[in-house]
Amino acid sequence: MYTDINDSSHCSRLELRISKELTKCRLQSDNRRYSLVRVCGKFPMILSVKIKGRLASRCCCIDETFPSNDTSAKDFIGQIIVEQSVDPSFATEARTGLVKAAFFDIDGTITRTNVVLAYFAIRMSELSFLRRLFWVPCFAVLCIFYVLVDIFDRSVFNRIFYSNHYRGRSTDSKKSIAALVYEEYYKPRIFPGALEHIKELKRLGYRIVLVTGALDFQIAPLARELEADFVYAAELVEDNGRFTGKLNGMATSNSEKAERLLDYAERFGVSLEDSMAFGDSIADLPMLEMVGRPHAVNPDARLLAIALQRKWTVLSWFLQSQKASTYAEPLPS
């Protein structure tokens, strides 16, 4: 993948000015690390930069002319780590050197949804009336097993569920499935309280990061609607145009959610102590424990007990636009 970065849409907390002889730059992406592969001219770049292992200050401007006395162009270019498409609303945080994020679970937190009923919506759109009469009772019985597995370990449940129900499906159906799931299932079940909080948090300069065990292509339309800055989600392995049913990497649940927060903080220089997290179940506990301001949203019994014991903020969000109940707090300030 090649990404042009010499346009005004890219902004960030650190501006790097390249010498007048340089006019254009393209970056070749390899997951987190980027390498400068073509250079000619002057342009403003807004990056996180490492020079010979030293992380440059995040709140100052660096002027580099090549060749410089202490760093060759080759050495400098090889160690650039880029932060792309950062919202301009973070300019204030950039000047102070403080970057904050708000990490959100999706199912049960932003929306009254779960991965089982998302799949149910897909199947109901595919089956005829007569086939539904047979399939629905069988699936209901299977859901009892899923509930028990989920209580034991959410990540194990995710792996079993995706393997049972997505293995062999054509990858060409991703766009149609995503559109169906969003319009018919997710969109009508978004909590107004979640939308209000996300809007206010963005105004206050927080980056909105979604951390979910749901499938990446299914929640992509919701992520766009929320204008999320980053998404961690489950990704199915593809082979010869079909899903294998296996997850690419670890399921985004339990302790893995905490790992995703650490990953994001390392990649983008985020202060977790000054960040927030929002989750609804005990599977979100490791994520909530990673931040300075955890929020339990419509929590299950186990998470509620822990949240009250630790004096965490507890929120009740509803599908109707009504004021939250006893444990609610006003919008963040």
URBEL-V676896 format. One record per residue. PHI is phi in whole degrees, -180 to 180 (none if undefined). PSI is psi in whole degrees, 0 to 359 (none if undefined). D_FIRST is the distance of its C-alpha to the first C-alpha in whole Angstrom. Layout:
# URBEL-V676896
phi:PHI psi:PSI d_first:D_FIRST
phi:PHI psi:PSI d_first:D_FIRST
This chain:
# URBEL-V676896
phi:none psi:134 d_first:0
phi:-114 psi:138 d_first:4
phi:-130 psi:120 d_first:7
phi:-75 psi:136 d_first:10
phi:-124 psi:18 d_first:13
phi:-101 psi:37 d_first:16
phi:-123 psi:163 d_first:17
phi:-72 psi:350 d_first:20
phi:-75 psi:344 d_first:18
phi:-96 psi:122 d_first:17
phi:-145 psi:154 d_first:20
phi:-163 psi:191 d_first:21
phi:-90 psi:352 d_first:24
phi:-133 psi:123 d_first:23
phi:-103 psi:128 d_first:23
phi:-113 psi:121 d_first:22
phi:-102 psi:122 d_first:24
phi:-91 psi:154 d_first:23
phi:-61 psi:164 d_first:26
phi:-60 psi:333 d_first:27
phi:-69 psi:344 d_first:25
phi:-100 psi:135 d_first:22
phi:-124 psi:336 d_first:20
phi:-146 psi:149 d_first:17
phi:-144 psi:139 d_first:14
phi:-127 psi:147 d_first:10
phi:-117 psi:137 d_first:8
phi:-101 psi:124 d_first:6
phi:-90 psi:136 d_first:6
phi:-137 psi:82 d_first:8
phi:58 psi:244 d_first:10
phi:-80 psi:331 d_first:12
phi:-99 psi:140 d_first:12
phi:-120 psi:149 d_first:10
phi:-129 psi:139 d_first:11
phi:-77 psi:118 d_first:12
phi:-110 psi:346 d_first:12
phi:-151 psi:126 d_first:14
phi:-133 psi:138 d_first:17
phi:-165 psi:106 d_first:19
phi:119 psi:187 d_first:22
phi:-106 psi:136 d_first:23
phi:-159 psi:155 d_first:21
phi:-85 psi:128 d_first:21
phi:-117 psi:142 d_first:18
phi:-120 psi:100 d_first:19
phi:-137 psi:166 d_first:18
phi:-97 psi:131 d_first:20
phi:-126 psi:136 d_first:20
phi:-115 psi:127 d_first:22
phi:-117 psi:111 d_first:24
phi:51 psi:46 d_first:25
phi:85 psi:352 d_first:25
phi:-98 psi:127 d_first:27
phi:-79 psi:119 d_first:25
phi:-66 psi:153 d_first:26
phi:-56 psi:140 d_first:28
phi:-85 psi:355 d_first:26
phi:-127 psi:27 d_first:29
phi:-134 psi:170 d_first:29
phi:-104 psi:134 d_first:28
phi:-111 psi:132 d_first:27
phi:-108 psi:123 d_first:28
phi:-123 psi:132 d_first:26
phi:-124 psi:131 d_first:27
phi:-104 psi:141 d_first:26
phi:-79 psi:142 d_first:28
phi:-98 psi:171 d_first:29
phi:-68 psi:321 d_first:32
phi:-106 psi:349 d_first:31
phi:-143 psi:122 d_first:27
phi:-77 psi:159 d_first:26
phi:-59 psi:320 d_first:22
phi:-63 psi:315 d_first:21
phi:-65 psi:318 d_first:22
phi:-64 psi:312 d_first:21
phi:-61 psi:321 d_first:17
phi:-68 psi:347 d_first:17
phi:-117 psi:18 d_first:18
phi:-79 psi:128 d_first:16
phi:-115 psi:121 d_first:15
phi:-102 psi:140 d_first:14
phi:-114 psi:115 d_first:15
phi:-102 psi:155 d_first:14
phi:50 psi:51 d_first:16
phi:-85 psi:135 d_first:19
phi:-61 psi:134 d_first:22
phi:-60 psi:340 d_first:24
phi:-65 psi:348 d_first:27
phi:-88 psi:10 d_first:26
phi:-60 psi:319 d_first:28
phi:-63 psi:313 d_first:31
phi:-61 psi:325 d_first:30
phi:-62 psi:317 d_first:28
phi:-66 psi:329 d_first:31
phi:-86 psi:350 d_first:33
phi:81 psi:5 d_first:30
phi:-107 psi:125 d_first:30
phi:-120 psi:126 d_first:27
phi:-117 psi:154 d_first:28
phi:-136 psi:156 d_first:27
phi:-119 psi:115 d_first:28
phi:-97 psi:127 d_first:27
phi:-121 psi:129 d_first:28
phi:-70 psi:160 d_first:29
phi:-104 psi:293 d_first:29
phi:-64 psi:118 d_first:31
phi:89 psi:347 d_first:35
phi:-109 psi:300 d_first:33
phi:-88 psi:328 d_first:32
phi:-133 psi:154 d_first:33
phi:-90 psi:77 d_first:36
phi:-143 psi:171 d_first:34
phi:-155 psi:165 d_first:33
phi:-69 psi:334 d_first:31
phi:-68 psi:311 d_first:34
phi:-73 psi:336 d_first:35
phi:-63 psi:317 d_first:31
phi:-67 psi:322 d_first:32
phi:-58 psi:318 d_first:35
phi:-63 psi:322 d_first:34
phi:-64 psi:311 d_first:32
phi:-65 psi:322 d_first:34
phi:-65 psi:331 d_first:37
phi:-77 psi:341 d_first:35
phi:-96 psi:332 d_first:35
phi:-91 psi:147 d_first:39
phi:-75 psi:169 d_first:42
phi:-59 psi:315 d_first:45
phi:-66 psi:320 d_first:47
phi:-69 psi:327 d_first:44
phi:-61 psi:322 d_first:43
phi:-59 psi:328 d_first:47
phi:-88 psi:317 d_first:46
phi:-71 psi:318 d_first:43
phi:-59 psi:311 d_first:43
phi:-62 psi:321 d_first:46
phi:-64 psi:318 d_first:44
phi:-67 psi:324 d_first:41
phi:-62 psi:319 d_first:43
phi:-65 psi:318 d_first:45
phi:-63 psi:327 d_first:42
phi:-64 psi:332 d_first:41
phi:-61 psi:317 d_first:44
phi:-62 psi:317 d_first:42
phi:-63 psi:321 d_first:39
phi:-61 psi:316 d_first:41
phi:-64 psi:318 d_first:42
phi:-65 psi:319 d_first:39
phi:-63 psi:322 d_first:37
phi:-63 psi:322 d_first:40
phi:-71 psi:310 d_first:40
phi:-164 psi:116 d_first:36
phi:-64 psi:322 d_first:34
phi:-67 psi:323 d_first:31
phi:-65 psi:317 d_first:33
phi:-58 psi:314 d_first:34
phi:-58 psi:315 d_first:30
phi:-65 psi:316 d_first:29
phi:-65 psi:315 d_first:33
phi:-64 psi:312 d_first:32
phi:-66 psi:324 d_first:28
phi:-66 psi:318 d_first:30
phi:-68 psi:326 d_first:33
phi:-117 psi:349 d_first:31
phi:-116 psi:349 d_first:28
phi:-62 psi:128 d_first:28
phi:91 psi:351 d_first:28
phi:-71 psi:147 d_first:26
phi:-71 psi:136 d_first:24
phi:-72 psi:344 d_first:21
phi:-67 psi:344 d_first:21
phi:-86 psi:1 d_first:23
phi:-58 psi:313 d_first:21
phi:-65 psi:316 d_first:21
phi:-68 psi:321 d_first:25
phi:-65 psi:315 d_first:25
phi:-60 psi:316 d_first:23
phi:-64 psi:317 d_first:25
phi:-63 psi:310 d_first:29
phi:-62 psi:320 d_first:28
phi:-68 psi:309 d_first:28
phi:-69 psi:319 d_first:30
phi:-91 psi:337 d_first:33
phi:-122 psi:302 d_first:33
phi:-71 psi:310 d_first:31
phi:-56 psi:315 d_first:31
phi:-72 psi:352 d_first:35
phi:-116 psi:20 d_first:35
phi:-80 psi:130 d_first:33
phi:-73 psi:125 d_first:36
phi:-57 psi:324 d_first:37
phi:-62 psi:324 d_first:37
phi:-66 psi:316 d_first:34
phi:-61 psi:318 d_first:33
phi:-64 psi:316 d_first:35
phi:-65 psi:316 d_first:34
phi:-63 psi:317 d_first:30
phi:-61 psi:316 d_first:31
phi:-70 psi:321 d_first:34
phi:-64 psi:322 d_first:31
phi:-64 psi:320 d_first:29
phi:-62 psi:325 d_first:31
phi:-82 psi:359 d_first:33
phi:97 psi:11 d_first:29
phi:-81 psi:141 d_first:28
phi:-83 psi:136 d_first:24
phi:-96 psi:117 d_first:24
phi:-122 psi:124 d_first:23
phi:-94 psi:131 d_first:23
phi:-128 psi:103 d_first:24
phi:-140 psi:152 d_first:25
phi:-87 psi:357 d_first:26
phi:-71 psi:162 d_first:25
phi:-71 psi:140 d_first:22
phi:-59 psi:314 d_first:19
phi:-72 psi:335 d_first:19
phi:-75 psi:327 d_first:23
phi:-98 psi:1 d_first:23
phi:-58 psi:315 d_first:20
phi:-62 psi:322 d_first:22
phi:-66 psi:318 d_first:24
phi:-60 psi:320 d_first:22
phi:-67 psi:319 d_first:21
phi:-62 psi:321 d_first:25
phi:-81 psi:352 d_first:25
phi:56 psi:45 d_first:23
phi:-66 psi:145 d_first:22
phi:-83 psi:335 d_first:19
phi:-160 psi:152 d_first:18
phi:-136 psi:129 d_first:19
phi:-109 psi:121 d_first:20
phi:-147 psi:169 d_first:21
phi:-73 psi:141 d_first:21
phi:-128 psi:126 d_first:19
phi:-84 psi:142 d_first:20
phi:-72 psi:137 d_first:20
phi:-114 psi:142 d_first:19
phi:-148 psi:120 d_first:21
phi:54 psi:43 d_first:21
phi:79 psi:11 d_first:21
phi:-136 psi:154 d_first:23
phi:-77 psi:137 d_first:23
phi:-83 psi:343 d_first:25
phi:92 psi:348 d_first:26
phi:-90 psi:150 d_first:25
phi:-87 psi:143 d_first:23
phi:-83 psi:98 d_first:20
phi:92 psi:195 d_first:21
phi:-77 psi:151 d_first:24
phi:-67 psi:139 d_first:26
phi:-81 psi:79 d_first:25
phi:-158 psi:162 d_first:29
phi:52 psi:231 d_first:32
phi:-65 psi:337 d_first:31
phi:-66 psi:331 d_first:27
phi:-65 psi:321 d_first:27
phi:-63 psi:321 d_first:28
phi:-62 psi:323 d_first:26
phi:-67 psi:323 d_first:23
phi:-66 psi:317 d_first:25
phi:-62 psi:319 d_first:25
phi:-61 psi:314 d_first:22
phi:-66 psi:318 d_first:21
phi:-61 psi:319 d_first:24
phi:-69 psi:319 d_first:23
phi:-70 psi:324 d_first:19
phi:-121 psi:12 d_first:20
phi:66 psi:37 d_first:24
phi:-88 psi:138 d_first:26
phi:-86 psi:109 d_first:29
phi:-69 psi:329 d_first:30
phi:-63 psi:329 d_first:34
phi:-97 psi:9 d_first:33
phi:-103 psi:170 d_first:31
phi:-119 psi:159 d_first:32
phi:-142 psi:147 d_first:31
phi:-131 psi:124 d_first:33
phi:-150 psi:163 d_first:34
phi:-117 psi:346 d_first:36
phi:-131 psi:169 d_first:37
phi:-62 psi:337 d_first:38
phi:-68 psi:342 d_first:34
phi:-92 psi:356 d_first:33
phi:-56 psi:312 d_first:36
phi:-58 psi:324 d_first:33
phi:-67 psi:316 d_first:31
phi:-65 psi:326 d_first:34
phi:-72 psi:347 d_first:35
phi:-82 psi:342 d_first:32
phi:-112 psi:165 d_first:33
phi:-78 psi:338 d_first:36
phi:-132 psi:81 d_first:36
phi:-79 psi:147 d_first:36
phi:-132 psi:126 d_first:37
phi:-96 psi:120 d_first:38
phi:-109 psi:121 d_first:38
phi:44 psi:52 d_first:40
phi:-71 psi:151 d_first:41
phi:-72 psi:173 d_first:42
phi:-59 psi:317 d_first:45
phi:-68 psi:317 d_first:44
phi:-70 psi:322 d_first:41
phi:-61 psi:316 d_first:44
phi:-60 psi:317 d_first:47
phi:-68 psi:318 d_first:44
phi:-63 psi:317 d_first:43
phi:-68 psi:321 d_first:47
phi:-63 psi:321 d_first:48
phi:-93 psi:3 d_first:45
phi:60 psi:40 d_first:46
phi:-79 psi:160 d_first:42
phi:-71 psi:130 d_first:42
phi:-117 psi:125 d_first:42
phi:-116 psi:144 d_first:41
phi:-117 psi:114 d_first:42
phi:-112 psi:142 d_first:40
phi:-123 psi:163 d_first:41
phi:-72 psi:329 d_first:40
phi:-81 psi:152 d_first:43
phi:-79 psi:79 d_first:43
phi:-132 psi:161 d_first:45
phi:-70 psi:139 d_first:46
phi:-69 psi:163 d_first:45
phi:-89 psi:205 d_first:48
phi:-45 psi:315 d_first:49
phi:-88 psi:3 d_first:46
phi:-74 psi:155 d_first:44
phi:-123 psi:159 d_first:44
phi:-66 psi:171 d_first:43
phi:-56 psi:148 d_first:39
phi:-60 psi:146 d_first:38
phi:-135 psi:none d_first:39
